[in-house]
Amino acid sequence: MPRMDALPTGQATRVLQVARAAASFALCAALTLAGTSAYALFIVNQPWVKPGARTSEAYMVLTSTEGATLIGVRSPVAASASLRAAATSGERVRATFAMPAGLPIALRPGAERIALSGLSRPLKLGQRVALTLTIETAAGRREEILVDAEVRNESPLDAERRAHHR
């Protein structure tokens, strides 16, 4: 790049514009290539936990950019944490939850969810609960996702919708 103080003002401005455009292009190319790397992106939206004294449940919306499977969960506030699904013949423990590429999976009351039992302390409204999700990617790599969920009576989205309909 030429010395900027040696160029006429209009030409210096043009050189800067070209340099910025080249930097923007390089950044876009890097982000595009990063999107095709071996690492999937996992998104956790609206995590929340019900209040409870001995047991509770955690809910959230999970999305993976690649196919993956939620294979486990743990929390420092629970002696046991498990993945649960409602079945027609009653509730059952489920070992894993499939996460198809790009499709959000909603863990919600009465459906797929995380059960927390043997709580070390009662969970009260407004408190925060740490959860660690274990994900297995389509390539067989295991990753842990740390989640900070708020103790509340309903999902953040439901609370927001209700607030707008008053």
The 8 nearest C-alpha neighbors of each residue, nearest first, counted from 0:
[[1, 2, 14, 3, 18, 15, 11, 17],
 [2, 0, 3, 5, 6, 14, 4, 11],
 [3, 1, 5, 4, 0, 6, 11, 14],
 [2, 4, 5, 6, 11, 1, 0, 7],
 [5, 3, 6, 2, 7, 11, 8, 1],
 [6, 4, 3, 2, 7, 1, 11, 8],
 [7, 5, 3, 4, 11, 10, 8, 2],
 [6, 8, 10, 9, 11, 5, 4, 3],
 [9, 7, 11, 10, 12, 6, 4, 3],
 [10, 8, 12, 11, 7, 13, 6, 14],
 [9, 11, 13, 12, 7, 8, 6, 14],
 [12, 10, 14, 8, 13, 9, 6, 3],
 [11, 13, 15, 9, 10, 14, 16, 8],
 [12, 14, 10, 16, 15, 11, 17, 9],
 [15, 13, 11, 17, 16, 12, 18, 10],
 [14, 16, 18, 12, 13, 17, 19, 11],
 [17, 15, 13, 19, 18, 14, 20, 12],
 [16, 18, 20, 14, 19, 15, 21, 13],
 [19, 17, 15, 21, 16, 20, 14, 22],
 [20, 18, 22, 16, 21, 17, 23, 15],
 [19, 21, 17, 23, 22, 18, 24, 16],
 [20, 22, 24, 18, 19, 23, 17, 25],
 [21, 23, 19, 25, 24, 20, 26, 18],
 [24, 22, 20, 26, 25, 21, 19, 27],
 [23, 25, 21, 27, 22, 26, 28, 20],
 [26, 24, 22, 28, 23, 27, 29, 21],
 [25, 27, 23, 29, 24, 28, 22, 30],
 [28, 26, 30, 24, 29, 25, 31, 23],
 [27, 29, 31, 25, 26, 30, 24, 32],
 [30, 28, 26, 32, 31, 27, 33, 25],
 [31, 29, 33, 27, 32, 28, 26, 34],
 [32, 30, 28, 34, 33, 29, 27, 35],
 [31, 33, 29, 35, 34, 30, 28, 36],
 [34, 32, 30, 36, 35, 31, 29, 38],
 [35, 33, 31, 32, 36, 30, 38, 39],
 [34, 36, 32, 33, 37, 31, 38, 39],
 [37, 35, 33, 38, 34, 32, 39, 31],
 [36, 38, 39, 35, 138, 34, 33, 65],
 [39, 37, 36, 40, 35, 34, 33, 65],
 [38, 40, 64, 65, 41, 37, 63, 136],
 [39, 41, 64, 63, 42, 38, 65, 62],
 [42, 40, 63, 62, 39, 64, 43, 61],
 [41, 43, 62, 61, 63, 44, 40, 60],
 [42, 44, 61, 60, 62, 41, 59, 45],
 [45, 43, 60, 46, 59, 42, 61, 62],
 [44, 46, 59, 155, 47, 60, 154, 43],
 [47, 45, 59, 148, 58, 44, 149, 43],
 [46, 48, 148, 149, 58, 57, 150, 45],
 [47, 49, 57, 150, 56, 149, 151, 148],
 [50, 48, 150, 151, 55, 56, 152, 51],
 [49, 51, 122, 123, 150, 124, 151, 55],
 [52, 50, 122, 55, 54, 121, 53, 49],
 [51, 53, 121, 54, 122, 120, 118, 50],
 [54, 52, 118, 117, 51, 116, 121, 55],
 [55, 53, 116, 115, 51, 52, 118, 117],
 [54, 56, 115, 51, 49, 114, 50, 116],
 [55, 57, 114, 113, 115, 48, 49, 58],
 [58, 56, 48, 113, 47, 112, 114, 49],
 [57, 59, 106, 107, 47, 46, 112, 48],
 [58, 60, 46, 106, 45, 44, 105, 47],
 [59, 61, 105, 44, 104, 43, 106, 103],
 [62, 60, 43, 104, 103, 42, 105, 59],
 [61, 63, 103, 42, 41, 102, 101, 104],
 [64, 62, 41, 65, 100, 101, 40, 42],
 [63, 65, 101, 100, 40, 39, 41, 62],
 [66, 64, 100, 63, 39, 67, 101, 99],
 [65, 67, 100, 99, 137, 98, 63, 136],
 [66, 68, 136, 98, 137, 135, 65, 97],
 [69, 67, 97, 135, 98, 134, 96, 70],
 [68, 70, 134, 96, 95, 71, 133, 97],
 [71, 69, 95, 133, 134, 68, 94, 135],
 [72, 70, 133, 132, 69, 81, 73, 82],
 [73, 71, 132, 131, 80, 133, 81, 130],
 [72, 74, 80, 131, 130, 132, 75, 71],
 [73, 75, 130, 76, 77, 129, 131, 80],
 [74, 76, 77, 129, 73, 130, 78, 119],
 [77, 75, 119, 74, 118, 120, 78, 128],
 [78, 76, 118, 79, 117, 74, 116, 75],
 [77, 79, 117, 116, 118, 76, 80, 119],
 [78, 80, 77, 116, 115, 117, 81, 73],
 [81, 79, 115, 73, 114, 72, 116, 77],
 [82, 80, 114, 113, 83, 72, 79, 115],
 [81, 83, 113, 93, 112, 92, 114, 94],
 [84, 82, 92, 93, 112, 111, 113, 91],
 [83, 85, 111, 110, 91, 93, 86, 92],
 [86, 84, 90, 110, 109, 91, 89, 111],
 [87, 85, 89, 88, 90, 84, 91, 110],
 [86, 88, 89, 85, 90, 91, 84, 110],
 [87, 89, 86, 90, 85, 91, 84, 92],
 [90, 88, 86, 87, 85, 91, 84, 92],
 [89, 91, 85, 86, 84, 88, 92, 83],
 [92, 90, 84, 83, 93, 85, 89, 86],
 [93, 91, 83, 82, 84, 94, 90, 81],
 [92, 94, 83, 82, 95, 84, 91, 96],
 [93, 95, 82, 70, 92, 96, 71, 81],
 [96, 94, 70, 69, 93, 68, 97, 82],
 [95, 97, 69, 68, 98, 70, 94, 93],
 [98, 96, 68, 99, 67, 69, 95, 66],
 [97, 99, 67, 68, 66, 100, 96, 63],
 [100, 98, 66, 102, 97, 101, 67, 65],
 [101, 99, 65, 66, 64, 63, 102, 98],
 [100, 102, 64, 63, 62, 99, 103, 65],
 [103, 101, 100, 99, 62, 104, 98, 63],
 [102, 104, 62, 61, 60, 105, 101, 98],
 [105, 103, 61, 60, 62, 102, 106, 98],
 [106, 104, 60, 107, 59, 103, 61, 111],
 [105, 107, 112, 58, 111, 59, 60, 104],
 [108, 106, 58, 110, 112, 105, 111, 109],
 [109, 107, 110, 112, 106, 58, 111, 56],
 [110, 108, 85, 107, 111, 112, 84, 106],
 [111, 109, 85, 108, 107, 84, 112, 106],
 [110, 112, 84, 106, 83, 107, 85, 109],
 [113, 111, 106, 83, 107, 58, 82, 110],
 [112, 114, 82, 57, 56, 81, 83, 115],
 [115, 113, 56, 81, 80, 55, 82, 83],
 [116, 114, 80, 55, 54, 56, 77, 79],
 [117, 115, 54, 79, 118, 77, 78, 53],
 [116, 118, 78, 77, 53, 54, 79, 119],
 [117, 119, 77, 53, 120, 76, 116, 54],
 [118, 120, 76, 77, 117, 121, 78, 53],
 [121, 119, 118, 122, 52, 76, 53, 77],
 [120, 122, 52, 51, 123, 53, 118, 119],
 [121, 123, 50, 51, 52, 120, 150, 126],
 [124, 122, 50, 126, 121, 150, 125, 51],
 [125, 123, 150, 151, 126, 50, 122, 152],
 [124, 126, 150, 149, 123, 151, 127, 122],
 [127, 125, 150, 124, 123, 149, 128, 122],
 [126, 128, 149, 148, 150, 147, 125, 129],
 [129, 127, 148, 147, 149, 130, 126, 150],
 [128, 130, 147, 146, 74, 148, 127, 131],
 [131, 129, 74, 146, 73, 145, 132, 147],
 [130, 132, 145, 73, 72, 144, 146, 74],
 [131, 133, 72, 144, 143, 71, 134, 130],
 [134, 132, 143, 71, 70, 142, 72, 69],
 [135, 133, 69, 142, 141, 68, 70, 143],
 [136, 134, 141, 68, 140, 67, 139, 142],
 [137, 135, 67, 139, 138, 140, 141, 134],
 [136, 138, 67, 139, 66, 135, 65, 140],
 [137, 139, 136, 140, 135, 37, 67, 141],
 [140, 138, 136, 137, 135, 141, 67, 134],
 [139, 141, 136, 135, 138, 142, 137, 134],
 [142, 140, 135, 134, 136, 139, 133, 143],
 [143, 141, 134, 133, 135, 140, 144, 136],
 [142, 144, 133, 132, 134, 131, 145, 141],
 [143, 145, 132, 131, 146, 133, 142, 134],
 [144, 146, 131, 130, 132, 143, 147, 129],
 [147, 145, 130, 129, 131, 148, 144, 46],
 [146, 148, 129, 128, 127, 130, 149, 145],
 [149, 147, 47, 46, 128, 127, 146, 48],
 [148, 150, 127, 47, 126, 48, 125, 151],
 [149, 151, 48, 124, 125, 126, 49, 47],
 [152, 150, 124, 49, 153, 149, 48, 125],
 [151, 153, 49, 50, 154, 150, 124, 48],
 [154, 152, 151, 157, 155, 158, 49, 47],
 [153, 155, 157, 156, 158, 47, 45, 152],
 [154, 156, 158, 157, 45, 159, 153, 47],
 [155, 157, 159, 154, 158, 160, 45, 153],
 [158, 156, 160, 154, 159, 155, 161, 153],
 [159, 157, 155, 161, 156, 160, 162, 154],
 [160, 158, 156, 162, 157, 161, 155, 163],
 [161, 159, 157, 163, 162, 158, 156, 164],
 [160, 162, 158, 164, 163, 159, 157, 165],
 [161, 163, 159, 160, 164, 165, 158, 157],
 [164, 162, 160, 161, 165, 159, 158, 157],
 [165, 163, 161, 162, 160, 159, 158, 157],
 [164, 163, 162, 161, 160, 159, 158, 157]]
